[in-house]
Amino acid sequence: MDTTDRSFIRVKVQARARKTGIERLGPAEFRVKVSAPPVKGAANREVIEMIARHFDVPPASVKIVQGKTSSRKRIAISHQIP
C-alpha cells in the first residue's frame, strides 16, 4: 500500500531575476529566483517547476498553500511512501 506524505517549506520569491536558482536559507526555508514576472501566475508556475526539479518530484506534487500573490509563500510537497 502506497501512502502520500506532505512536507511544507517557506519560500521567498525574487521575480524577474537575472540569474535563476534556489538557495537554502534554513532547514525548511528557501529563496527562489525566477526570471518570469509576477503577472498572471507566471512566476508561481516557474517556482513550482523549480521546486519540483529540486526535490525530484512531479510538478503536480508541489502546491502553493499560502501567499499566491505574495513574494513569501508556503509550499506543500507531496512525497510517495512505499
N, CA, C and O atoms as a Maestro MAE file, in Angstrom:
{
 s_m_m2io_version
 :::
 2.0.0
}

f_m_ct {
 s_m_title
 :::
 protein
 m_atom[328] {
  # First column is atom index #
  i_m_mmod_type
  r_m_x_coord
  r_m_y_coord
  r_m_z_coord
  i_m_residue_number
  s_m_chain_name
  s_m_pdb_residue_name
  s_m_pdb_atom_name
  i_m_atomic_number
  :::
  1 25 0.834 -1.177 0.000 1 A "MET " " N  " 7
  2 3 0.000 0.000 0.000 1 A "MET " " CA " 6
  3 2 0.881 1.243 0.000 1 A "MET " " C  " 6
  4 15 1.731 1.399 0.877 1 A "MET " " O  " 8
  5 25 0.688 2.126 -0.972 2 A "ASP " " N  " 7
  6 3 1.433 3.376 -1.034 2 A "ASP " " CA " 6
  7 2 0.678 4.465 -0.292 2 A "ASP " " C  " 6
  8 15 -0.552 4.515 -0.315 2 A "ASP " " O  " 8
  9 25 1.429 5.330 0.362 3 A "THR " " N  " 7
  10 3 0.860 6.443 1.113 3 A "THR " " CA " 6
  11 2 1.552 7.719 0.673 3 A "THR " " C  " 6
  12 15 2.691 7.690 0.206 3 A "THR " " O  " 8
  13 25 0.869 8.825 0.821 4 A "THR " " N  " 7
  14 3 1.455 10.114 0.474 4 A "THR " " CA " 6
  15 2 1.770 10.880 1.753 4 A "THR " " C  " 6
  16 15 0.942 10.956 2.660 4 A "THR " " O  " 8
  17 25 2.967 11.442 1.817 5 A "ASP " " N  " 7
  18 3 3.391 12.265 2.933 5 A "ASP " " CA " 6
  19 2 3.602 13.674 2.406 5 A "ASP " " C  " 6
  20 15 4.074 13.847 1.282 5 A "ASP " " O  " 8
  21 25 3.259 14.686 3.200 6 A "ARG " " N  " 7
  22 3 3.431 16.075 2.762 6 A "ARG " " CA " 6
  23 2 4.447 16.781 3.637 6 A "ARG " " C  " 6
  24 15 4.436 16.648 4.861 6 A "ARG " " O  " 8
  25 25 5.323 17.531 2.994 7 A "SER " " N  " 7
  26 3 6.285 18.392 3.678 7 A "SER " " CA " 6
  27 2 5.938 19.828 3.327 7 A "SER " " C  " 6
  28 15 5.417 20.100 2.246 7 A "SER " " O  " 8
  29 25 6.223 20.734 4.229 8 A "PHE " " N  " 7
  30 3 5.962 22.145 3.982 8 A "PHE " " CA " 6
  31 2 7.270 22.921 4.049 8 A "PHE " " C  " 6
  32 15 8.113 22.677 4.912 8 A "PHE " " O  " 8
  33 25 7.420 23.861 3.122 9 A "ILE " " N  " 7
  34 3 8.587 24.737 3.129 9 A "ILE " " CA " 6
  35 2 8.117 26.182 2.975 9 A "ILE " " C  " 6
  36 15 7.025 26.449 2.473 9 A "ILE " " O  " 8
  37 25 8.958 27.094 3.412 10 A "ARG " " N  " 7
  38 3 8.700 28.521 3.211 10 A "ARG " " CA " 6
  39 2 9.650 28.995 2.117 10 A "ARG " " C  " 6
  40 15 10.818 28.609 2.070 10 A "ARG " " O  " 8
  41 25 9.118 29.842 1.241 11 A "VAL " " N  " 7
  42 3 9.892 30.294 0.086 11 A "VAL " " CA " 6
  43 2 9.769 31.804 -0.046 11 A "VAL " " C  " 6
  44 15 8.675 32.358 0.053 11 A "VAL " " O  " 8
  45 25 10.888 32.458 -0.269 12 A "LYS " " N  " 7
  46 3 10.932 33.883 -0.613 12 A "LYS " " CA " 6
  47 2 11.250 33.928 -2.098 12 A "LYS " " C  " 6
  48 15 12.301 33.451 -2.525 12 A "LYS " " O  " 8
  49 25 10.346 34.500 -2.888 13 A "VAL " " N  " 7
  50 3 10.493 34.508 -4.348 13 A "VAL " " CA " 6
  51 2 11.008 35.860 -4.813 13 A "VAL " " C  " 6
  52 15 10.508 36.909 -4.408 13 A "VAL " " O  " 8
  53 25 12.018 35.812 -5.672 14 A "GLN " " N  " 7
  54 3 12.503 37.014 -6.345 14 A "GLN " " CA " 6
  55 2 12.168 36.859 -7.823 14 A "GLN " " C  " 6
  56 15 12.823 36.102 -8.539 14 A "GLN " " O  " 8
  57 25 11.145 37.581 -8.275 15 A "ALA " " N  " 7
  58 3 10.729 37.521 -9.678 15 A "ALA " " CA " 6
  59 2 11.615 38.435 -10.523 15 A "ALA " " C  " 6
  60 15 12.279 39.331 -10.004 15 A "ALA " " O  " 8
  61 25 11.612 38.195 -11.815 16 A "ARG " " N  " 7
  62 3 12.406 38.972 -12.783 16 A "ARG " " CA " 6
  63 2 13.899 38.986 -12.448 16 A "ARG " " C  " 6
  64 15 14.576 39.990 -12.668 16 A "ARG " " O  " 8
  65 25 14.403 37.891 -11.926 17 A "ALA " " N  " 7
  66 3 15.829 37.799 -11.579 17 A "ALA " " CA " 6
  67 2 16.661 37.565 -12.836 17 A "ALA " " C  " 6
  68 15 16.218 36.899 -13.772 17 A "ALA " " O  " 8
  69 25 17.842 38.108 -12.847 18 A "ARG " " N  " 7
  70 3 18.736 37.879 -13.992 18 A "ARG " " CA " 6
  71 2 19.241 36.447 -14.008 18 A "ARG " " C  " 6
  72 15 19.322 35.815 -15.061 18 A "ARG " " O  " 8
  73 25 19.584 35.937 -12.816 19 A "LYS " " N  " 7
  74 3 20.026 34.550 -12.691 19 A "LYS " " CA " 6
  75 2 18.986 33.788 -11.885 19 A "LYS " " C  " 6
  76 15 18.550 34.246 -10.829 19 A "LYS " " O  " 8
  77 25 18.594 32.630 -12.384 20 A "THR " " N  " 7
  78 3 17.606 31.823 -11.671 20 A "THR " " CA " 6
  79 2 18.319 30.809 -10.783 20 A "THR " " C  " 6
  80 15 19.469 30.446 -11.028 20 A "THR " " O  " 8
  81 25 17.617 30.363 -9.754 21 A "GLY " " N  " 7
  82 3 18.197 29.346 -8.884 21 A "GLY " " CA " 6
  83 2 17.480 29.253 -7.555 21 A "GLY " " C  " 6
  84 15 16.588 30.042 -7.246 21 A "GLY " " O  " 8
  85 25 17.897 28.260 -6.772 22 A "ILE " " N  " 7
  86 3 17.330 28.034 -5.444 22 A "ILE " " CA " 6
  87 2 18.464 28.083 -4.432 22 A "ILE " " C  " 6
  88 15 19.517 27.475 -4.627 22 A "ILE " " O  " 8
  89 25 18.234 28.814 -3.356 23 A "GLU " " N  " 7
  90 3 19.214 28.938 -2.287 23 A "GLU " " CA " 6
  91 2 18.549 28.512 -0.976 23 A "GLU " " C  " 6
  92 15 17.461 28.984 -0.647 23 A "GLU " " O  " 8
  93 25 19.188 27.643 -0.250 24 A "ARG " " N  " 7
  94 3 18.654 27.183 1.040 24 A "ARG " " CA " 6
  95 2 19.029 28.204 2.110 24 A "ARG " " C  " 6
  96 15 20.201 28.544 2.271 24 A "ARG " " O  " 8
  97 25 18.030 28.688 2.838 25 A "LEU " " N  " 7
  98 3 18.258 29.672 3.892 25 A "LEU " " CA " 6
  99 2 18.194 29.052 5.283 25 A "LEU " " C  " 6
  100 15 18.763 29.586 6.235 25 A "LEU " " O  " 8
  101 25 17.506 27.931 5.395 26 A "GLY " " N  " 7
  102 3 17.337 27.253 6.675 26 A "GLY " " CA " 6
  103 2 16.830 25.848 6.437 26 A "GLY " " C  " 6
  104 15 16.773 25.399 5.292 26 A "GLY " " O  " 8
  105 25 16.457 25.137 7.506 27 A "PRO " " N  " 7
  106 3 16.022 23.747 7.348 27 A "PRO " " CA " 6
  107 2 14.821 23.578 6.416 27 A "PRO " " C  " 6
  108 15 14.754 22.599 5.671 27 A "PRO " " O  " 8
  109 25 13.888 24.503 6.446 28 A "ALA " " N  " 7
  110 3 12.705 24.408 5.579 28 A "ALA " " CA " 6
  111 2 12.400 25.763 4.960 28 A "ALA " " C  " 6
  112 15 11.239 26.124 4.765 28 A "ALA " " O  " 8
  113 25 13.460 26.511 4.652 29 A "GLU " " N  " 7
  114 3 13.296 27.855 4.094 29 A "GLU " " CA " 6
  115 2 14.253 28.050 2.922 29 A "GLU " " C  " 6
  116 15 15.439 27.729 3.002 29 A "GLU " " O  " 8
  117 25 13.699 28.593 1.817 30 A "PHE " " N  " 7
  118 3 14.467 28.742 0.586 30 A "PHE " " CA " 6
  119 2 14.220 30.108 -0.042 30 A "PHE " " C  " 6
  120 15 13.190 30.737 0.198 30 A "PHE " " O  " 8
  121 25 15.175 30.557 -0.845 31 A "ARG " " N  " 7
  122 3 14.997 31.719 -1.715 31 A "ARG " " CA " 6
  123 2 15.023 31.166 -3.140 31 A "ARG " " C  " 6
  124 15 15.946 30.450 -3.528 31 A "ARG " " O  " 8
  125 25 13.998 31.510 -3.903 32 A "VAL " " N  " 7
  126 3 13.897 31.042 -5.285 32 A "VAL " " CA " 6
  127 2 13.909 32.257 -6.199 32 A "VAL " " C  " 6
  128 15 13.066 33.146 -6.081 32 A "VAL " " O  " 8
  129 25 14.873 32.285 -7.109 33 A "LYS " " N  " 7
  130 3 14.976 33.377 -8.080 33 A "LYS " " CA " 6
  131 2 14.470 32.864 -9.419 33 A "LYS " " C  " 6
  132 15 14.977 31.882 -9.961 33 A "LYS " " O  " 8
  133 25 13.447 33.559 -9.944 34 A "VAL " " N  " 7
  134 3 12.855 33.171 -11.227 34 A "VAL " " CA " 6
  135 2 12.944 34.336 -12.202 34 A "VAL " " C  " 6
  136 15 12.973 35.498 -11.797 34 A "VAL " " O  " 8
  137 25 12.988 34.014 -13.482 35 A "SER " " N  " 7
  138 3 13.087 35.067 -14.498 35 A "SER " " CA " 6
  139 2 11.719 35.617 -14.883 35 A "SER " " C  " 6
  140 15 11.628 36.718 -15.427 35 A "SER " " O  " 8
  141 25 10.661 34.871 -14.611 36 A "ALA " " N  " 7
  142 3 9.308 35.287 -15.000 36 A "ALA " " CA " 6
  143 2 8.828 36.466 -14.154 36 A "ALA " " C  " 6
  144 15 9.191 36.585 -12.984 36 A "ALA " " O  " 8
  145 25 8.015 37.330 -14.748 37 A "PRO " " N  " 7
  146 3 7.431 38.433 -13.976 37 A "PRO " " CA " 6
  147 2 6.249 37.925 -13.145 37 A "PRO " " C  " 6
  148 15 5.650 36.900 -13.473 37 A "PRO " " O  " 8
  149 25 5.920 38.643 -12.073 38 A "PRO " " N  " 7
  150 3 4.790 38.210 -11.241 38 A "PRO " " CA " 6
  151 2 3.450 38.639 -11.846 38 A "PRO " " C  " 6
  152 15 2.669 39.345 -11.209 38 A "PRO " " O  " 8
  153 25 3.202 38.211 -13.058 39 A "VAL " " N  " 7
  154 3 1.989 38.595 -13.789 39 A "VAL " " CA " 6
  155 2 1.260 37.330 -14.233 39 A "VAL " " C  " 6
  156 15 1.859 36.434 -14.827 39 A "VAL " " O  " 8
  157 25 -0.041 37.267 -13.941 40 A "LYS " " N  " 7
  158 3 -0.900 36.154 -14.364 40 A "LYS " " CA " 6
  159 2 -0.344 34.791 -13.958 40 A "LYS " " C  " 6
  160 15 -0.510 33.818 -14.694 40 A "LYS " " O  " 8
  161 25 0.309 34.703 -12.810 41 A "GLY " " N  " 7
  162 3 0.796 33.433 -12.289 41 A "GLY " " CA " 6
  163 2 2.055 32.892 -12.932 41 A "GLY " " C  " 6
  164 15 2.447 31.761 -12.647 41 A "GLY " " O  " 8
  165 25 2.700 33.665 -13.790 42 A "ALA " " N  " 7
  166 3 3.894 33.180 -14.495 42 A "ALA " " CA " 6
  167 2 5.025 32.843 -13.514 42 A "ALA " " C  " 6
  168 15 5.665 31.799 -13.642 42 A "ALA " " O  " 8
  169 25 5.268 33.715 -12.547 43 A "ALA " " N  " 7
  170 3 6.333 33.472 -11.573 43 A "ALA " " CA " 6
  171 2 5.983 32.260 -10.711 43 A "ALA " " C  " 6
  172 15 6.856 31.446 -10.411 43 A "ALA " " O  " 8
  173 25 4.724 32.132 -10.310 44 A "ASN " " N  " 7
  174 3 4.307 30.982 -9.494 44 A "ASN " " CA " 6
  175 2 4.520 29.670 -10.250 44 A "ASN " " C  " 6
  176 15 4.983 28.692 -9.664 44 A "ASN " " O  " 8
  177 25 4.193 29.637 -11.524 45 A "ARG " " N  " 7
  178 3 4.392 28.422 -12.321 45 A "ARG " " CA " 6
  179 2 5.876 28.059 -12.378 45 A "ARG " " C  " 6
  180 15 6.237 26.887 -12.262 45 A "ARG " " O  " 8
  181 25 6.735 29.069 -12.557 46 A "GLU " " N  " 7
  182 3 8.169 28.808 -12.613 46 A "GLU " " CA " 6
  183 2 8.689 28.339 -11.252 46 A "GLU " " C  " 6
  184 15 9.552 27.464 -11.189 46 A "GLU " " O  " 8
  185 25 8.171 28.912 -10.171 47 A "VAL " " N  " 7
  186 3 8.559 28.478 -8.815 47 A "VAL " " CA " 6
  187 2 8.200 27.005 -8.630 47 A "VAL " " C  " 6
  188 15 9.023 26.224 -8.152 47 A "VAL " " O  " 8
  189 25 6.989 26.622 -9.001 48 A "ILE " " N  " 7
  190 3 6.544 25.233 -8.852 48 A "ILE " " CA " 6
  191 2 7.449 24.297 -9.649 48 A "ILE " " C  " 6
  192 15 7.841 23.244 -9.146 48 A "ILE " " O  " 8
  193 25 7.782 24.665 -10.873 49 A "GLU " " N  " 7
  194 3 8.663 23.828 -11.704 49 A "GLU " " CA " 6
  195 2 10.052 23.684 -11.078 49 A "GLU " " C  " 6
  196 15 10.619 22.592 -11.058 49 A "GLU " " O  " 8
  197 25 10.592 24.784 -10.570 50 A "MET " " N  " 7
  198 3 11.931 24.740 -9.974 50 A "MET " " CA " 6
  199 2 11.953 23.924 -8.679 50 A "MET " " C  " 6
  200 15 12.883 23.152 -8.447 50 A "MET " " O  " 8
  201 25 10.938 24.093 -7.845 51 A "ILE " " N  " 7
  202 3 10.858 23.331 -6.598 51 A "ILE " " CA " 6
  203 2 10.704 21.842 -6.917 51 A "ILE " " C  " 6
  204 15 11.337 21.004 -6.274 51 A "ILE " " O  " 8
  205 25 9.877 21.512 -7.896 52 A "ALA " " N  " 7
  206 3 9.679 20.113 -8.288 52 A "ALA " " CA " 6
  207 2 11.000 19.489 -8.752 52 A "ALA " " C  " 6
  208 15 11.322 18.366 -8.364 52 A "ALA " " O  " 8
  209 25 11.757 20.202 -9.570 53 A "ARG " " N  " 7
  210 3 13.058 19.691 -10.028 53 A "ARG " " CA " 6
  211 2 14.019 19.524 -8.860 53 A "ARG " " C  " 6
  212 15 14.727 18.521 -8.764 53 A "ARG " " O  " 8
  213 25 14.038 20.511 -7.974 54 A "HIS " " N  " 7
  214 3 14.963 20.495 -6.833 54 A "HIS " " CA " 6
  215 2 14.707 19.295 -5.915 54 A "HIS " " C  " 6
  216 15 15.650 18.662 -5.441 54 A "HIS " " O  " 8
  217 25 13.430 18.985 -5.667 55 A "PHE " " N  " 7
  218 3 13.075 17.883 -4.768 55 A "PHE " " CA " 6
  219 2 12.788 16.582 -5.511 55 A "PHE " " C  " 6
  220 15 12.392 15.594 -4.893 55 A "PHE " " O  " 8
  221 25 12.982 16.572 -6.820 56 A "ASP " " N  " 7
  222 3 12.810 15.390 -7.660 56 A "ASP " " CA " 6
  223 2 11.417 14.778 -7.509 56 A "ASP " " C  " 6
  224 15 11.264 13.581 -7.266 56 A "ASP " " O  " 8
  225 25 10.410 15.636 -7.660 57 A "VAL " " N  " 7
  226 3 9.003 15.201 -7.641 57 A "VAL " " CA " 6
  227 2 8.316 15.804 -8.865 57 A "VAL " " C  " 6
  228 15 8.820 16.777 -9.426 57 A "VAL " " O  " 8
  229 25 7.190 15.256 -9.289 58 A "PRO " " N  " 7
  230 3 6.475 15.870 -10.411 58 A "PRO " " CA " 6
  231 2 5.864 17.211 -10.000 58 A "PRO " " C  " 6
  232 15 5.516 17.389 -8.832 58 A "PRO " " O  " 8
  233 25 5.727 18.152 -10.927 59 A "PRO " " N  " 7
  234 3 5.141 19.459 -10.591 59 A "PRO " " CA " 6
  235 2 3.760 19.360 -9.945 59 A "PRO " " C  " 6
  236 15 3.385 20.232 -9.162 59 A "PRO " " O  " 8
  237 25 3.003 18.316 -10.262 60 A "ALA " " N  " 7
  238 3 1.678 18.143 -9.665 60 A "ALA " " CA " 6
  239 2 1.761 17.871 -8.160 60 A "ALA " " C  " 6
  240 15 0.760 18.004 -7.456 60 A "ALA " " O  " 8
  241 25 2.935 17.496 -7.663 61 A "SER " " N  " 7
  242 3 3.132 17.229 -6.232 61 A "SER " " CA " 6
  243 2 3.486 18.485 -5.445 61 A "SER " " C  " 6
  244 15 3.625 18.430 -4.223 61 A "SER " " O  " 8
  245 25 3.633 19.610 -6.127 62 A "VAL " " N  " 7
  246 3 4.010 20.871 -5.483 62 A "VAL " " CA " 6
  247 2 2.826 21.822 -5.546 62 A "VAL " " C  " 6
  248 15 2.273 22.063 -6.619 62 A "VAL " " O  " 8
  249 25 2.436 22.362 -4.390 63 A "LYS " " N  " 7
  250 3 1.286 23.256 -4.349 63 A "LYS " " CA " 6
  251 2 1.567 24.448 -3.434 63 A "LYS " " C  " 6
  252 15 2.063 24.288 -2.318 63 A "LYS " " O  " 8
  253 25 1.242 25.639 -3.922 64 A "ILE " " N  " 7
  254 3 1.340 26.841 -3.098 64 A "ILE " " CA " 6
  255 2 0.099 26.881 -2.219 64 A "ILE " " C  " 6
  256 15 -1.016 27.008 -2.726 64 A "ILE " " O  " 8
  257 25 0.280 26.775 -0.906 65 A "VAL " " N  " 7
  258 3 -0.866 26.737 0.001 65 A "VAL " " CA " 6
  259 2 -1.110 28.083 0.678 65 A "VAL " " C  " 6
  260 15 -2.179 28.309 1.247 65 A "VAL " " O  " 8
  261 25 -0.132 28.967 0.619 66 A "GLN " " N  " 7
  262 3 -0.297 30.291 1.220 66 A "GLN " " CA " 6
  263 2 0.616 31.268 0.488 66 A "GLN " " C  " 6
  264 15 1.770 30.947 0.202 66 A "GLN " " O  " 8
  265 25 0.102 32.467 0.183 67 A "GLY " " N  " 7
  266 3 0.916 33.513 -0.420 67 A "GLY " " CA " 6
  267 2 0.950 33.519 -1.930 67 A "GLY " " C  " 6
  268 15 1.973 33.867 -2.518 67 A "GLY " " O  " 8
  269 25 -0.138 33.143 -2.574 68 A "LYS " " N  " 7
  270 3 -0.147 33.102 -4.044 68 A "LYS " " CA " 6
  271 2 0.161 34.450 -4.672 68 A "LYS " " C  " 6
  272 15 0.742 34.495 -5.757 68 A "LYS " " O  " 8
  273 25 -0.207 35.545 -4.028 69 A "THR " " N  " 7
  274 3 0.051 36.873 -4.587 69 A "THR " " CA " 6
  275 2 1.158 37.601 -3.838 69 A "THR " " C  " 6
  276 15 1.368 38.796 -4.051 69 A "THR " " O  " 8
  277 25 1.860 36.902 -2.974 70 A "SER " " N  " 7
  278 3 2.933 37.494 -2.175 70 A "SER " " CA " 6
  279 2 4.280 36.921 -2.614 70 A "SER " " C  " 6
  280 15 4.334 35.869 -3.252 70 A "SER " " O  " 8
  281 25 5.348 37.605 -2.276 71 A "SER " " N  " 7
  282 3 6.674 37.060 -2.571 71 A "SER " " CA " 6
  283 2 7.073 36.015 -1.532 71 A "SER " " C  " 6
  284 15 8.002 35.240 -1.760 71 A "SER " " O  " 8
  285 25 6.388 35.987 -0.408 72 A "ARG " " N  " 7
  286 3 6.632 34.975 0.629 72 A "ARG " " CA " 6
  287 2 5.521 33.933 0.552 72 A "ARG " " C  " 6
  288 15 4.338 34.255 0.664 72 A "ARG " " O  " 8
  289 25 5.924 32.678 0.357 73 A "LYS " " N  " 7
  290 3 4.954 31.618 0.132 73 A "LYS " " CA " 6
  291 2 5.201 30.435 1.064 73 A "LYS " " C  " 6
  292 15 6.314 30.215 1.541 73 A "LYS " " O  " 8
  293 25 4.147 29.691 1.305 74 A "ARG " " N  " 7
  294 3 4.236 28.412 1.997 74 A "ARG " " CA " 6
  295 2 3.841 27.367 0.965 74 A "ARG " " C  " 6
  296 15 2.778 27.451 0.350 74 A "ARG " " O  " 8
  297 25 4.710 26.383 0.785 75 A "ILE " " N  " 7
  298 3 4.525 25.399 -0.279 75 A "ILE " " CA " 6
  299 2 4.471 24.001 0.325 75 A "ILE " " C  " 6
  300 15 5.275 23.651 1.188 75 A "ILE " " O  " 8
  301 25 3.506 23.206 -0.145 76 A "ALA " " N  " 7
  302 3 3.393 21.792 0.250 76 A "ALA " " CA " 6
  303 2 3.975 20.938 -0.842 76 A "ALA " " C  " 6
  304 15 3.718 21.160 -2.025 76 A "ALA " " O  " 8
  305 25 4.770 19.947 -0.439 77 A "ILE " " N  " 7
  306 3 5.365 18.990 -1.379 77 A "ILE " " CA " 6
  307 2 4.909 17.600 -0.966 77 A "ILE " " C  " 6
  308 15 5.161 17.163 0.156 77 A "ILE " " O  " 8
  309 25 4.236 16.907 -1.881 78 A "SER " " N  " 7
  310 3 3.746 15.554 -1.593 78 A "SER " " CA " 6
  311 2 4.789 14.549 -2.052 78 A "SER " " C  " 6
  312 15 5.345 14.650 -3.146 78 A "SER " " O  " 8
  313 25 5.038 13.572 -1.181 79 A "HIS " " N  " 7
  314 3 6.010 12.511 -1.474 79 A "HIS " " CA " 6
  315 2 5.298 11.175 -1.377 79 A "HIS " " C  " 6
  316 15 4.489 10.966 -0.474 79 A "HIS " " O  " 8
  317 25 5.591 10.273 -2.296 80 A "GLN " " N  " 7
  318 3 5.046 8.916 -2.228 80 A "GLN " " CA " 6
  319 2 5.904 8.088 -1.270 80 A "GLN " " C  " 6
  320 15 7.132 8.102 -1.355 80 A "GLN " " O  " 8
  321 25 5.251 7.372 -0.362 81 A "ILE " " N  " 7
  322 3 5.955 6.488 0.564 81 A "ILE " " CA " 6
  323 2 5.589 5.055 0.198 81 A "ILE " " C  " 6
  324 15 4.412 4.695 0.201 81 A "ILE " " O  " 8
  325 25 6.587 4.239 -0.116 82 A "PRO " " N  " 7
  326 3 6.293 2.845 -0.500 82 A "PRO " " CA " 6
  327 2 5.768 2.026 0.666 82 A "PRO " " C  " 6
  328 15 5.476 0.841 0.505 82 A "PRO " " O  " 8
  :::
 }
 m_bond[327] {
  # First column is bond index #
  i_m_from
  i_m_to
  i_m_order
  :::
  1 1 2 1
  2 2 3 1
  3 3 4 2
  4 3 5 1
  5 5 6 1
  6 6 7 1
  7 7 8 2
  8 7 9 1
  9 9 10 1
  10 10 11 1
  11 11 12 2
  12 11 13 1
  13 13 14 1
  14 14 15 1
  15 15 16 2
  16 15 17 1
  17 17 18 1
  18 18 19 1
  19 19 20 2
  20 19 21 1
  21 21 22 1
  22 22 23 1
  23 23 24 2
  24 23 25 1
  25 25 26 1
  26 26 27 1
  27 27 28 2
  28 27 29 1
  29 29 30 1
  30 30 31 1
  31 31 32 2
  32 31 33 1
  33 33 34 1
  34 34 35 1
  35 35 36 2
  36 35 37 1
  37 37 38 1
  38 38 39 1
  39 39 40 2
  40 39 41 1
  41 41 42 1
  42 42 43 1
  43 43 44 2
  44 43 45 1
  45 45 46 1
  46 46 47 1
  47 47 48 2
  48 47 49 1
  49 49 50 1
  50 50 51 1
  51 51 52 2
  52 51 53 1
  53 53 54 1
  54 54 55 1
  55 55 56 2
  56 55 57 1
  57 57 58 1
  58 58 59 1
  59 59 60 2
  60 59 61 1
  61 61 62 1
  62 62 63 1
  63 63 64 2
  64 63 65 1
  65 65 66 1
  66 66 67 1
  67 67 68 2
  68 67 69 1
  69 69 70 1
  70 70 71 1
  71 71 72 2
  72 71 73 1
  73 73 74 1
  74 74 75 1
  75 75 76 2
  76 75 77 1
  77 77 78 1
  78 78 79 1
  79 79 80 2
  80 79 81 1
  81 81 82 1
  82 82 83 1
  83 83 84 2
  84 83 85 1
  85 85 86 1
  86 86 87 1
  87 87 88 2
  88 87 89 1
  89 89 90 1
  90 90 91 1
  91 91 92 2
  92 91 93 1
  93 93 94 1
  94 94 95 1
  95 95 96 2
  96 95 97 1
  97 97 98 1
  98 98 99 1
  99 99 100 2
  100 99 101 1
  101 101 102 1
  102 102 103 1
  103 103 104 2
  104 103 105 1
  105 105 106 1
  106 106 107 1
  107 107 108 2
  108 107 109 1
  109 109 110 1
  110 110 111 1
  111 111 112 2
  112 111 113 1
  113 113 114 1
  114 114 115 1
  115 115 116 2
  116 115 117 1
  117 117 118 1
  118 118 119 1
  119 119 120 2
  120 119 121 1
  121 121 122 1
  122 122 123 1
  123 123 124 2
  124 123 125 1
  125 125 126 1
  126 126 127 1
  127 127 128 2
  128 127 129 1
  129 129 130 1
  130 130 131 1
  131 131 132 2
  132 131 133 1
  133 133 134 1
  134 134 135 1
  135 135 136 2
  136 135 137 1
  137 137 138 1
  138 138 139 1
  139 139 140 2
  140 139 141 1
  141 141 142 1
  142 142 143 1
  143 143 144 2
  144 143 145 1
  145 145 146 1
  146 146 147 1
  147 147 148 2
  148 147 149 1
  149 149 150 1
  150 150 151 1
  151 151 152 2
  152 151 153 1
  153 153 154 1
  154 154 155 1
  155 155 156 2
  156 155 157 1
  157 157 158 1
  158 158 159 1
  159 159 160 2
  160 159 161 1
  161 161 162 1
  162 162 163 1
  163 163 164 2
  164 163 165 1
  165 165 166 1
  166 166 167 1
  167 167 168 2
  168 167 169 1
  169 169 170 1
  170 170 171 1
  171 171 172 2
  172 171 173 1
  173 173 174 1
  174 174 175 1
  175 175 176 2
  176 175 177 1
  177 177 178 1
  178 178 179 1
  179 179 180 2
  180 179 181 1
  181 181 182 1
  182 182 183 1
  183 183 184 2
  184 183 185 1
  185 185 186 1
  186 186 187 1
  187 187 188 2
  188 187 189 1
  189 189 190 1
  190 190 191 1
  191 191 192 2
  192 191 193 1
  193 193 194 1
  194 194 195 1
  195 195 196 2
  196 195 197 1
  197 197 198 1
  198 198 199 1
  199 199 200 2
  200 199 201 1
  201 201 202 1
  202 202 203 1
  203 203 204 2
  204 203 205 1
  205 205 206 1
  206 206 207 1
  207 207 208 2
  208 207 209 1
  209 209 210 1
  210 210 211 1
  211 211 212 2
  212 211 213 1
  213 213 214 1
  214 214 215 1
  215 215 216 2
  216 215 217 1
  217 217 218 1
  218 218 219 1
  219 219 220 2
  220 219 221 1
  221 221 222 1
  222 222 223 1
  223 223 224 2
  224 223 225 1
  225 225 226 1
  226 226 227 1
  227 227 228 2
  228 227 229 1
  229 229 230 1
  230 230 231 1
  231 231 232 2
  232 231 233 1
  233 233 234 1
  234 234 235 1
  235 235 236 2
  236 235 237 1
  237 237 238 1
  238 238 239 1
  239 239 240 2
  240 239 241 1
  241 241 242 1
  242 242 243 1
  243 243 244 2
  244 243 245 1
  245 245 246 1
  246 246 247 1
  247 247 248 2
  248 247 249 1
  249 249 250 1
  250 250 251 1
  251 251 252 2
  252 251 253 1
  253 253 254 1
  254 254 255 1
  255 255 256 2
  256 255 257 1
  257 257 258 1
  258 258 259 1
  259 259 260 2
  260 259 261 1
  261 261 262 1
  262 262 263 1
  263 263 264 2
  264 263 265 1
  265 265 266 1
  266 266 267 1
  267 267 268 2
  268 267 269 1
  269 269 270 1
  270 270 271 1
  271 271 272 2
  272 271 273 1
  273 273 274 1
  274 274 275 1
  275 275 276 2
  276 275 277 1
  277 277 278 1
  278 278 279 1
  279 279 280 2
  280 279 281 1
  281 281 282 1
  282 282 283 1
  283 283 284 2
  284 283 285 1
  285 285 286 1
  286 286 287 1
  287 287 288 2
  288 287 289 1
  289 289 290 1
  290 290 291 1
  291 291 292 2
  292 291 293 1
  293 293 294 1
  294 294 295 1
  295 295 296 2
  296 295 297 1
  297 297 298 1
  298 298 299 1
  299 299 300 2
  300 299 301 1
  301 301 302 1
  302 302 303 1
  303 303 304 2
  304 303 305 1
  305 305 306 1
  306 306 307 1
  307 307 308 2
  308 307 309 1
  309 309 310 1
  310 310 311 1
  311 311 312 2
  312 311 313 1
  313 313 314 1
  314 314 315 1
  315 315 316 2
  316 315 317 1
  317 317 318 1
  318 318 319 1
  319 319 320 2
  320 319 321 1
  321 321 322 1
  322 322 323 1
  323 323 324 2
  324 323 325 1
  325 325 326 1
  326 326 327 1
  327 327 328 2
  :::
 }
}
